[in-house]
Amino acid sequence: MQASRFKVSLYASLALLGLASYSVYQGTPPRNQVLLGTMLQGLSVAHYQPEKLDDQFSQRVFDLYLKRIDVNKQFLLAPEVAQLRQFQTKIDDQLKNGTQEFLDVTSQILAKRTLEIQSLYRQILAQPFDFTVQETWETDAEKATYAPSAAAQREQWRKQLKYQTLAQLSELMDEEARKKDKPLAATKAGATPATTMERARTPAELEAEARKRVLKYYDEYFADQMKTDADDRLAAFANVIANTYDPHTEYFAPIARDNFDIQMSGRLEGTGALLQEDAGQLKVSDIVVGSASFRQGELKVGDIILRVAQGAAEPVSVEGMRFEKAVKLIRGPKGTEVRLTVRKPDGATAVIPIIRDVVVIEETYAQSAIIKRDGRNYGYIHLPSFYADFGGKGGRSSAADVKAELAKLSKENVAGVILDLRYNGGGSLQDAVEMGGLFVPSGPMVQVKPSRGPAQALNDKDPQVQYGGPLVVMVNKYSASASEILAAAMQDYRRGVVVGSTTYGKGTVQQVFDLDRAVSAEFKGLMPLGSLKLTLQKFYRVNGGSTQFKGVVPDITLPDALAAVAKGEQEMEYPLKWDEIASAKFEPTNTRPDIEKLRAASAARVAASPGFRLITDASARAAERRKQTSLSLNLAAYRTTQQQARDANKQQTAAQNALPALDVNRLTADASAAGTDSVATKRVARFLKPLRKDAALAEAVAVIGDAL
């Protein structure tokens, strides 16, 4: 692993060297010039496939930015888009000159259109809709076009708002039907439930209430849009520029970098209060057990945060503040104090001092279970991501955690192990290499290659095998990057059986650079600039193949309910192409069973399985729904369609409930460690419950049984 660390560090140094050389300014330039200039220099020096800043590059940025700011083509008018096309081949020149006319003009037009659309939807929702008319609304953004006039745009919005009101009206009608003839609790002396009935609302009243609900949603949405400032627009534009290099090269504004680090590590420093935006207010939705807020005890679910103070400093109002910025004020380093002024549900206000601490999100870490079947114990490990402590703050490592789970499973005398990488989007390359070494002797687990230079094999050098028994690796379309590295290594080493559906297809390596470290101290007043997640290398299987674009094809393919809707690398904007290199030197194991026999046995079970029939039916319905992009705005037709969907869901639920349940239990060691801790017990119960009716997991257990 030291070699791989050195390799990545070398490229980090080269990138930072290139970034630091960007000092063409006289005096103190605007922040946008420093940010975009520094980012572009880093991209030109260190990206795997640097782009030439020319008219073709400008066209890509133009197309992608317009798509991002108006994805459904419902804000900009066709004449305005035509006006903006003057910049199609000029964005590259503006970036070189440190100007941003395209961004400025686009922002001005969009701000004007947002105000006009706000007035428009309010006008439309002020009048009743006629749901007896036979008309449709097209929902596919790819089929949409920019409206040629304000009148045409009004018609687009009328149909959209009518459909959303229709959906709300149908829900209200269902609510009304459920309480029809239902006694209303007595509220007056002498009244009884038998004589006090709630008056049924008229169709006109229900329709008015439906419009009111839609209006509330749009008022909240547009209020949030109005909070967008110049920094937000610059961040969005910078990210579009980065994304034109490849979909995994990204610009992170400071708060976005914080969120990325939390996702990668499963921990953060703050109060431990989970927040949500509710009608423009910052509301506490949950408290993480064991967190600083939990220990302090005064902050409760339902509290509204009004003001935030850093220790004894002057409090800052967060009412009406953009959600991300308010959250940033509340988070902070361990050991620092934040004082929250809150309004309690009874209307009383209080100032709550909280000393920030590390917040651990347990659900982001590896968990294991025991599955009992045919007199045998099978081990199951769920790994949601390849998390690691990139910041070096003493956090957890996914490879170390999986090693610990394997040690616990070995004490349960398991006949085989299932490693579940479904929905695992990747993470730490180092942890993927180390995790592969838990199942095979020392050797290369993956190859990495920059655009210029030879490939390097990343080896696990520990000859110790933590687990050498039967192994199944579960994957699906959302298994990506590090998940694909590990699954591919197990295939190439003939070590385990990969079961599920073809994976995402991300075969690239990124590293995050703090842009503040790439500029001189004279720009300190412009910081923080944010971070750049940069694609430096491609990774390849040890056999020389690539997962980029194509993914990992499982040894045994299972029906997938998400097959019709899941997207992979092939559907992303500007992905890097597939290629292959020479194989690394490695020695496959002799532990893999006969795949053809396993595949045939699995296919027979799947064909006869009620559980997989349900999955196939659900996938077919999802595929059919994707085709039906033109939706009826007629109430009777809509309710017929909804009833058909409800009937299908009821049948699906009934059939799902009738399926035999897997015998899934927590490990003896985990039960002992939890003791009488009710919170830990509930957390484990939430983890185990969905596993019991998981058809793919049941088949994975059967595959191991076949291999014994």
Secondary structure, DSSP 8 states (H G I E B T S, - for coil): -HHHHHHHHHHHHHHHHHHHT----SS---HHHHHHHHHHHHHHHH-SS----SHHHHHHHHHHHHHHHTTTS-SSBHHHHHHHGGGTTTHHHHHHHT--HHHHHHHHHHHHHHHHHHHHHHHHHTS---TTS--EEE--TTT---BSSHHHHHHHHHHHHHHHHHHHHHHHHHHHHHTTT-B----STT--TTT-B-----HHHHHHHHHHHHHHHHHHHHHHHHT--HHHHHHHHHHHHHHTT-TT-EEE-HHHHHHHHHHHHSEEEE--EEEEEETTEEEEEEE-TTSHHHHH----TT-EEEEEEETTS--EE-TT--HHHHHHHH---TT-EEEEEEE-TTS-EEEEEEE-EEEE-GGGS-EEEEEEETTEEEEEEE---B---TT-SS---HHHHHHHHHHHHHTTT-SEEEEE-TT---B-HHHHHHHHTTTS-SEEEEEEE-SSS--EEEEE-----S--S-EEEEE-TT--THHHHHHHHHHHTT-SEEEES------EEEEEEEGGGGS-GGGGGG----EEEEEEEEEE-TTS-B-TTT----SEE---TTTTT---GGGSSS---------------S----HHHHHHHHHHHHHH-HHHHHHHHHHHHHHHHHH--EEE--HHHHHHHHHHHHHHHHHHHHHHHHS---EEE--HHHHHHHTT-HHHHHHHHHHHGGGGG-HHHHHHHHHHHHH-
